[in-house]
Amino acid sequence: MEELIWGRRIRAFRKLKGFTQEEFAKQIQISVSVLGEIERGNRIPSEDILENVVDTLNISLDELKSIK
């Protein structure tokens, strides 16, 4: 369940900021397939990936955690 929640939050912010999956994956230094797995809830992002996500999206980890 946690995987699905993280994925939905990351996808929502990625789209809000105007990134395609390809652009975003490149920015956070992971493959598109790994990003897809995270966004679909099949994988929990590591702490390193989460740090890259919030840095790239220019949001805080708390903001990422609190989106509904």
N, C-alpha and C positions, 0 to 999 in steps of 0.2 A: 504494500500500500504506500509506503514512504516513497518508493521509486516513482510511482505514478504522480504523486503530488509534486515532487521535485521537477519531474519532466514537464508537467503542465505549467508550472511557474516559470521555468526557464523558457519554454516555448512562447508563453504570453509576453514576457519581457523582450525576447528576441524580436518578435513581430512588432511590438510597440516601438522598438528602436529602429525598425526598418531593415533588419538583417535577413538575408536568405540563409538557409541552413549551410550552404556552401561557404558563404562569406564568414558566417559566425564560427563555423568549425575551424576555418583557417586562422581566424583571429585568436581563438582560444587553444590553438595548436593540438587539435584532435581530428580524427577522421570524421567525415560526414556520417559514416555508418555508426560510429560510436555516439555521435550527437543524436542521431535518429533513435538509437536504442535508449538513450537517456530520456529523450522527449516522449517516447512511447511507454516509458515506465518499465523497460526491461533491464535497466541498469541504474544503480545508484552512482551519482557522480562522486569522484574522490574529492578530498579537500583541495587539492591542487587545481582540479578542474573548476570547482566552485569559486576559488579565488580568481581564476582567469575570467570566469563568467561575470562576476560582479565588477571586476576592473574594466572589462571590455564594454559592459553595459552602463558603466558609470553609475552604479547603484550600490547600496550597502547590502551586506548579507542579511540584515534584519528586514530590509525591504523585500528581498527575494523570499524570505521565510513568511512574510505576512500577507502576500497577495492571496486573494480568495478565488 
